[in-house]
Amino acid sequence: MKLTSKMAFIACTTALATPTLADEVEVLHWWTSGGEAAAVSVLKDDLESKGTGWVDMAVAGGGGDAAMTTLRARVTAGDPPTAAQMLGMSVREWADEGFLGNLNEVAAAEGWDDVVPTAVQAFGKYDGNWVAAPVNMHRPHWIWGSAKIFEELNLELPATWDEFFAAADAMEAAGYVAVAQGGQAWQEATVWEAVVLGISPDLYKSAIIDADEDALRSAEIVESFEIMRRIRGYVDPNFAGRDWNLATAMVINGEAGMQIMGDWAKGEVINAGLTPGVEVLCGVSPGTQGAFLFNTDFFAMFDVGGDKAAAQQNMAASAMSVTFQEAFNLAKGSIPARTDVPGDKFDTCAQKSMADLAEATAAGTLFGSLAHGHGQPAAIQAAYLDVVTQHFNSDMSAEDAAAALADSVMAAK
């Protein structure tokens, strides 16, 4: 991501920036679904109760691509927002360009180093300095099931792919859509990375985190595409372009049996007045017990001038407070980025996530999610996603997909 230089940015800011009050924060984010909007309101209300106004700049699009395009245009024009929602690799890229402000003062005062997992700090810090406040930890590789359908067909959530496909067959035979899926590259990559992790955490590390060519050309990656082809056979024909929350609604409404999606889906369940783990069942995707992929949303603060610094510090402090992290993540479906937030108010799915996070941290099987901006820089991530979505939406063979993936990733490195 090469933008204008910081010097050029500063030079044009005076002429082009949109005026905002010193006690306001303009926040760019892509939390626009029902559950996500409810979670955002927690932070907005908290800030406003402390005298800091919230200027909302929501850009729809579940994967954040549209929001990042808008952000680049704003910054290039010299009109950055005060703060922006970002995923891990994006934080690094913007910090590398010199656009992010320094949050060390509030981080030191409130002891962030002591309560944020080291793996998350690796994205929230740049050159040892805090530049972004982490608000949550999502786990992308959940499987969600309609309790109504599972009970009707006397099924249990699958722990293996054989069990998954057997359940899918039973659902189709009963007239249900077996797999609720949205036809967007990031959604397809969410499923694929879960498949890779389920084959082996070592495979995930070598093929995705390390982008090792031998691993990418391995029989195990071929196997991952073979599993993806079978999953594709259980997706309804109207999935193209479908947003993730609409696929989640199919499970909530008892139209579809299963969805592989991150725990932001819980926000939709909660927003519908249902209880995660009860009306909508939760479990990790087949084979992934003992491992944990994470996706953390950060609020990065742009270096927009001293008169906005106090509002930015207030926002960072609010986003990292124990009370906010509890309230926000209860609404969002994720778990707190702080490890000292009590879990007693969280549902059984979140409590399982908290316990599994501790297990994976100890076992060395905690990895950043490729599909959600924590596995590879954007250019290399795109190489993965392009091949995964091409395979999912064509008759490309598993062998050809593995070869194309290795070729594309090596070319992008």
C-alpha positions as CSV (number, residue, x, y, z in Angstrom):
1,M,0.0,0.0,0.0
2,K,1.9,3.0,-1.2
3,L,0.1,6.3,-0.7
4,T,1.1,9.9,-0.8
5,S,4.1,10.7,1.5
6,K,3.3,12.0,4.9
7,M,4.8,15.3,4.0
8,A,2.5,15.7,1.0
9,F,-0.4,14.6,3.2
10,I,0.3,17.3,5.8
11,A,0.7,19.9,3.1
12,C,-2.7,19.3,1.6
13,T,-4.6,18.7,4.9
14,T,-5.3,22.3,5.6
15,A,-6.9,22.9,2.2
16,L,-8.9,19.7,1.9
17,A,-9.7,18.4,5.4
18,T,-13.3,18.4,6.5
19,P,-13.7,20.5,9.7
20,T,-14.6,18.6,12.9
21,L,-14.8,19.8,16.5
22,A,-11.8,19.1,18.7
23,D,-14.1,17.0,21.0
24,E,-15.4,14.8,18.2
25,V,-14.1,11.7,16.6
26,E,-15.0,10.8,13.1
27,V,-14.9,7.0,12.9
28,L,-14.8,5.0,9.7
29,H,-15.9,1.4,10.1
30,W,-17.9,-1.4,8.3
31,W,-20.0,-2.6,11.2
32,T,-23.4,-2.1,9.5
33,S,-25.4,-5.3,10.1
34,G,-27.9,-5.4,12.9
35,G,-25.7,-7.1,15.5
36,E,-22.7,-5.0,14.5
37,A,-24.6,-1.7,14.6
38,A,-25.8,-2.6,18.1
39,A,-22.2,-3.2,19.2
40,V,-21.0,0.1,17.7
41,S,-23.7,2.0,19.6
42,V,-22.0,0.7,22.9
43,L,-18.9,2.7,22.1
44,K,-20.7,5.7,20.7
45,D,-22.9,6.0,23.8
46,D,-19.8,5.5,26.1
47,L,-17.9,8.3,24.4
48,E,-20.8,10.7,24.3
49,S,-21.4,10.1,28.0
50,K,-17.8,11.4,28.5
51,G,-18.3,14.5,26.3
52,T,-16.7,13.2,23.1
53,G,-19.0,13.3,20.1
54,W,-19.2,10.5,17.5
55,V,-19.3,11.3,13.8
56,D,-20.3,8.0,12.1
57,M,-18.8,7.0,8.8
58,A,-20.1,3.5,8.1
59,V,-19.2,1.9,4.8
60,A,-21.2,-1.3,4.2
61,G,-19.3,-4.5,3.3
62,G,-18.7,-7.4,5.6
63,G,-15.1,-7.9,4.7
64,G,-14.1,-4.3,4.9
65,D,-12.8,-4.0,1.4
66,A,-15.1,-1.1,0.5
67,A,-14.2,0.7,3.8
68,M,-10.5,0.4,3.0
69,T,-11.0,1.8,-0.5
70,T,-12.9,4.7,1.0
71,L,-10.2,5.2,3.6
72,R,-7.4,5.3,1.0
73,A,-9.3,7.9,-1.0
74,R,-9.8,10.0,2.1
75,V,-6.2,9.9,3.2
76,T,-4.9,10.5,-0.3
77,A,-7.1,13.6,-0.5
78,G,-5.7,14.8,2.8
79,D,-9.0,14.2,4.6
80,P,-8.4,11.3,7.0
81,P,-11.0,10.3,9.6
82,T,-10.0,10.7,13.2
83,A,-10.1,6.9,13.7
84,A,-10.7,3.9,11.5
85,Q,-11.6,0.3,12.1
86,M,-8.7,-1.9,10.8
87,L,-7.6,-5.5,10.7
88,G,-4.1,-6.5,11.8
89,M,-2.1,-6.3,8.5
90,S,-3.8,-3.0,7.6
91,V,-2.6,-1.5,10.9
92,R,1.0,-2.4,10.0
93,E,0.7,-1.0,6.5
94,W,-0.7,2.3,7.6
95,A,1.8,2.6,10.4
96,D,4.6,1.9,7.9
97,E,3.4,4.8,5.8
98,G,3.7,7.1,8.9
99,F,0.0,8.0,9.1
100,L,-0.9,6.7,12.5
101,G,-0.7,8.5,15.8
102,N,1.0,7.3,19.0
103,L,-1.1,5.8,21.8
104,N,1.7,5.0,24.2
105,E,0.6,7.5,26.8
106,V,-2.9,5.9,27.3
107,A,-1.5,2.4,26.8
108,A,1.1,2.8,29.6
109,A,-1.4,4.5,31.9
110,E,-3.8,1.7,31.6
111,G,-1.4,-1.2,31.4
112,W,-2.3,-2.6,27.9
113,D,1.0,-4.6,27.7
114,D,-0.1,-6.7,30.7
115,V,-3.6,-7.6,29.5
116,V,-3.4,-7.9,25.7
117,P,-2.2,-11.3,24.2
118,T,1.3,-11.0,22.7
119,A,-0.1,-12.2,19.3
120,V,-2.5,-9.3,19.3
121,Q,0.1,-6.8,20.4
122,A,2.1,-7.8,17.3
123,F,-0.5,-6.0,15.2
124,G,-1.5,-3.2,17.6
125,K,2.1,-2.0,17.9
126,Y,4.6,-0.7,15.4
127,D,8.3,-0.3,16.2
128,G,7.4,-0.9,19.8
129,N,4.8,1.9,19.9
130,W,1.1,1.4,20.3
131,V,-0.7,2.8,17.3
132,A,-4.1,1.0,17.5
133,A,-6.5,-0.1,20.2
134,P,-7.7,-3.7,19.9
135,V,-11.4,-4.1,20.8
136,N,-12.0,-7.9,20.4
137,M,-10.9,-11.3,19.3
138,H,-13.0,-13.1,16.8
139,R,-12.6,-16.8,15.9
140,P,-13.5,-17.3,12.2
141,H,-13.7,-21.1,12.1
142,W,-17.0,-21.7,13.9
143,I,-19.8,-23.9,12.6
144,W,-23.3,-22.7,13.3
145,G,-26.3,-25.0,13.2
146,S,-30.1,-24.6,13.3
147,A,-31.1,-26.4,16.5
148,K,-34.6,-26.9,15.0
149,I,-33.2,-28.8,12.0
150,F,-30.6,-30.7,14.0
151,E,-33.2,-31.8,16.5
152,E,-35.8,-32.7,13.9
153,L,-33.2,-34.9,12.1
154,N,-31.7,-36.3,15.3
155,L,-28.2,-34.9,14.3
156,E,-25.3,-33.6,16.3
157,L,-22.9,-30.9,15.3
158,P,-20.2,-32.6,13.2
159,A,-16.6,-33.0,14.5
160,T,-15.2,-34.5,11.3
161,W,-15.8,-33.9,7.6
162,D,-17.3,-37.3,7.2
163,E,-19.9,-36.4,9.9
164,F,-20.4,-33.0,8.2
165,F,-21.2,-34.5,4.8
166,A,-23.4,-37.1,6.4
167,A,-25.4,-34.4,8.1
168,A,-25.6,-32.4,4.9
169,D,-27.0,-35.3,3.1
170,A,-29.7,-35.8,5.7
171,M,-30.6,-32.1,5.6
172,E,-30.9,-32.1,1.8
173,A,-33.0,-35.2,1.9
174,A,-35.4,-33.4,4.3
175,G,-35.7,-30.5,1.9
176,Y,-33.4,-28.0,3.7
177,V,-30.4,-26.1,2.4
178,A,-27.5,-27.9,4.0
179,V,-24.9,-25.1,3.9
180,A,-25.7,-21.4,4.1
181,Q,-23.0,-19.6,2.2
182,G,-22.4,-16.2,0.7
183,G,-20.7,-15.8,-2.6
184,Q,-17.9,-13.4,-1.7
185,A,-14.2,-14.2,-1.8
186,W,-13.6,-13.5,1.8
187,Q,-16.4,-15.8,2.8
188,E,-15.1,-18.6,0.7
189,A,-11.6,-18.1,2.1
190,T,-13.1,-18.2,5.6
191,V,-14.3,-21.8,4.9
192,W,-11.0,-22.8,3.1
193,E,-8.7,-21.6,5.9
194,A,-10.9,-23.6,8.4
195,V,-10.5,-26.7,6.2
196,V,-6.7,-26.2,6.1
197,L,-6.5,-25.7,9.9
198,G,-8.7,-28.8,10.3
199,I,-6.3,-30.9,8.3
200,S,-3.4,-29.8,10.5
201,P,-2.3,-26.7,12.4
202,D,1.2,-27.4,11.1
203,L,-0.2,-27.2,7.5
204,Y,-1.8,-23.9,8.3
205,K,1.4,-22.5,9.6
206,S,3.6,-23.7,6.8
207,A,1.2,-23.1,3.9
208,I,-0.4,-19.8,5.1
209,I,1.6,-18.1,7.8
210,D,5.0,-19.0,6.2
211,A,3.7,-19.2,2.6
212,D,6.1,-22.2,2.1
213,E,6.0,-23.3,-1.5
214,D,6.4,-27.0,-0.7
215,A,3.5,-26.9,1.7
216,L,1.4,-25.0,-0.9
217,R,2.1,-27.8,-3.5
218,S,1.5,-30.6,-1.0
219,A,-1.1,-33.4,-1.1
220,E,-2.7,-31.9,1.9
221,I,-3.5,-28.6,0.1
222,V,-5.0,-30.7,-2.8
223,E,-7.1,-32.4,-0.1
224,S,-8.3,-29.0,1.1
225,F,-9.6,-28.1,-2.3
226,E,-11.3,-31.5,-2.6
227,I,-13.2,-30.8,0.6
228,M,-14.1,-27.4,-0.7
229,R,-15.5,-28.9,-3.9
230,R,-17.7,-31.2,-1.8
231,I,-18.9,-28.3,0.4
232,R,-19.8,-26.4,-2.8
233,G,-22.2,-29.2,-3.7
234,Y,-24.4,-28.4,-0.7
235,V,-24.7,-24.7,-1.2
236,D,-27.9,-23.3,-2.7
237,P,-27.8,-21.9,-6.3
238,N,-28.7,-18.3,-5.1
239,F,-25.5,-17.8,-3.0
240,A,-23.7,-15.5,-5.5
241,G,-23.1,-12.0,-3.9
242,R,-25.0,-12.9,-0.7
243,D,-23.8,-11.1,2.3
244,W,-22.7,-13.1,5.3
245,N,-25.5,-11.9,7.6
246,L,-28.1,-13.1,5.1
247,A,-26.6,-16.5,5.1
248,T,-26.6,-16.4,8.9
249,A,-30.3,-15.5,8.8
250,M,-31.0,-18.7,6.8
251,V,-29.7,-20.7,9.8
252,I,-31.5,-18.4,12.3
253,N,-34.8,-18.8,10.4
254,G,-34.5,-22.6,10.0
255,E,-34.0,-22.5,6.2
256,A,-30.5,-23.9,6.3
257,G,-28.8,-26.3,8.5
258,M,-25.2,-25.1,8.8
259,Q,-22.9,-22.2,8.2
260,I,-19.1,-22.0,8.6
261,M,-18.5,-18.4,9.7
262,G,-16.9,-16.3,12.4
263,D,-18.4,-15.6,15.7
264,W,-19.7,-12.2,14.5
265,A,-22.6,-14.4,13.4
266,K,-23.5,-14.5,17.1
267,G,-24.3,-10.8,17.0
268,E,-27.0,-11.6,14.5
269,V,-28.3,-14.4,16.7
270,I,-28.4,-12.0,19.7
271,N,-30.0,-9.2,17.6
272,A,-32.8,-11.7,16.6
273,G,-33.6,-12.2,20.3
274,L,-32.1,-15.8,20.4
275,T,-29.5,-17.4,22.5
276,P,-26.2,-18.7,20.9
277,G,-25.8,-22.3,21.8
278,V,-29.5,-22.8,22.3
279,E,-31.6,-22.0,19.2
280,V,-28.4,-21.7,17.1
281,L,-25.9,-24.3,18.0
282,C,-22.1,-23.6,18.0
283,G,-19.0,-25.7,17.6
284,V,-15.6,-25.3,15.9
285,S,-15.3,-26.4,12.3
286,P,-14.3,-30.1,11.8
287,G,-10.9,-31.0,13.0
288,T,-10.0,-27.6,14.5
289,Q,-10.4,-28.3,18.2
290,G,-7.2,-27.3,20.0
291,A,-6.3,-24.7,17.4
292,F,-7.4,-21.1,17.2
293,L,-7.4,-18.6,14.3
294,F,-8.0,-15.0,15.4
295,N,-9.3,-11.9,13.8
296,T,-9.0,-8.7,15.9
297,D,-10.7,-5.4,15.1
298,F,-8.5,-2.4,15.9
299,F,-9.3,1.3,16.1
300,A,-6.3,3.0,14.6
301,M,-5.9,6.7,15.3
302,F,-4.7,8.9,12.4
303,D,-2.2,11.7,13.1
304,V,-4.6,14.5,12.4
305,G,-3.2,17.2,14.6
306,G,-2.9,18.1,18.2
307,D,-6.4,19.6,18.6
308,K,-7.9,16.1,18.1
309,A,-5.4,14.2,20.3
310,A,-7.5,14.5,23.5
311,A,-10.6,13.0,21.7
312,Q,-8.5,10.2,20.3
313,Q,-7.0,9.4,23.6
314,N,-10.5,9.3,25.1
315,M,-11.7,7.0,22.4
316,A,-8.7,4.7,22.9
317,A,-9.2,4.6,26.6
318,S,-12.9,3.9,26.2
319,A,-12.3,1.1,23.7
320,M,-9.8,-0.6,26.0
321,S,-11.8,-0.3,29.2
322,V,-13.0,-3.5,30.9
323,T,-16.6,-2.3,31.0
324,F,-16.6,-1.4,27.3
325,Q,-14.9,-4.6,26.2
326,E,-17.4,-6.6,28.1
327,A,-20.4,-4.8,26.8
328,F,-19.2,-4.5,23.3
329,N,-18.2,-8.1,22.9
330,L,-21.4,-9.3,24.5
331,A,-23.2,-7.5,21.6
332,K,-20.7,-8.3,18.9
333,G,-20.3,-12.0,19.5
334,S,-16.5,-11.9,19.9
335,I,-14.5,-12.2,23.1
336,P,-12.5,-9.3,24.6
337,A,-9.0,-8.4,23.5
338,R,-8.2,-8.0,27.2
339,T,-7.6,-11.2,29.0
340,D,-8.7,-9.8,32.4
341,V,-12.4,-9.4,31.4
342,P,-14.6,-11.8,33.4
343,G,-16.5,-14.4,31.3
344,D,-19.5,-15.0,33.6
345,K,-21.8,-12.8,31.5
346,F,-20.9,-14.4,28.2
347,D,-22.8,-17.2,26.5
348,T,-21.5,-20.8,26.3
349,C,-20.0,-20.3,22.8
350,A,-17.9,-17.3,24.0
351,Q,-16.9,-19.2,27.2
352,K,-15.7,-22.0,25.0
353,S,-13.8,-19.6,22.9
354,M,-12.1,-18.1,25.9
355,A,-11.0,-21.5,27.1
356,D,-9.9,-22.6,23.7
357,L,-7.8,-19.4,23.3
358,A,-5.9,-20.2,26.5
359,E,-5.4,-23.8,25.3
360,A,-4.2,-22.8,21.8
361,T,-1.9,-20.1,23.3
362,A,-0.2,-22.7,25.5
363,A,0.0,-25.3,22.7
364,G,1.4,-22.8,20.1
365,T,-1.6,-23.3,17.8
366,L,-2.8,-19.7,17.9
367,F,-2.6,-18.1,14.4
368,G,-3.8,-15.0,12.6
369,S,-6.6,-15.5,10.1
370,L,-5.6,-15.2,6.5
371,A,-9.2,-14.4,5.3
372,H,-9.5,-11.7,7.8
373,G,-6.3,-9.7,7.5
374,H,-4.0,-11.4,10.0
375,G,-2.2,-14.0,7.9
376,Q,-0.4,-12.2,5.1
377,P,0.0,-8.6,3.7
378,A,-2.8,-7.5,1.4
379,A,-1.1,-8.3,-1.9
380,I,-0.2,-11.9,-0.8
381,Q,-3.6,-12.4,0.8
382,A,-5.2,-11.4,-2.5
383,A,-3.3,-14.2,-4.3
384,Y,-4.7,-16.8,-1.9
385,L,-8.3,-15.4,-2.1
386,D,-8.3,-15.2,-5.9
387,V,-7.4,-18.8,-6.4
388,V,-9.8,-20.0,-3.6
389,T,-12.8,-18.2,-5.1
390,Q,-11.8,-19.2,-8.7
391,H,-11.8,-22.8,-7.6
392,F,-15.1,-22.5,-5.6
393,N,-16.9,-20.9,-8.6
394,S,-15.6,-23.1,-11.4
395,D,-14.9,-26.7,-12.3
396,M,-11.1,-26.2,-11.6
397,S,-9.7,-29.5,-10.3
398,A,-8.1,-29.7,-6.8
399,E,-4.8,-30.4,-8.3
400,D,-4.9,-27.4,-10.6
401,A,-6.1,-25.2,-7.7
402,A,-3.1,-26.2,-5.5
403,A,-0.7,-25.6,-8.4
404,A,-2.3,-22.2,-9.2
405,L,-2.2,-21.2,-5.5
406,A,1.5,-22.0,-5.2
407,D,2.3,-20.1,-8.4
408,S,0.2,-17.1,-7.4
409,V,1.5,-16.8,-3.9
410,M,5.1,-17.2,-5.0
411,A,4.6,-14.5,-7.6
412,A,3.1,-12.1,-5.0
413,K,5.9,-12.6,-2.4
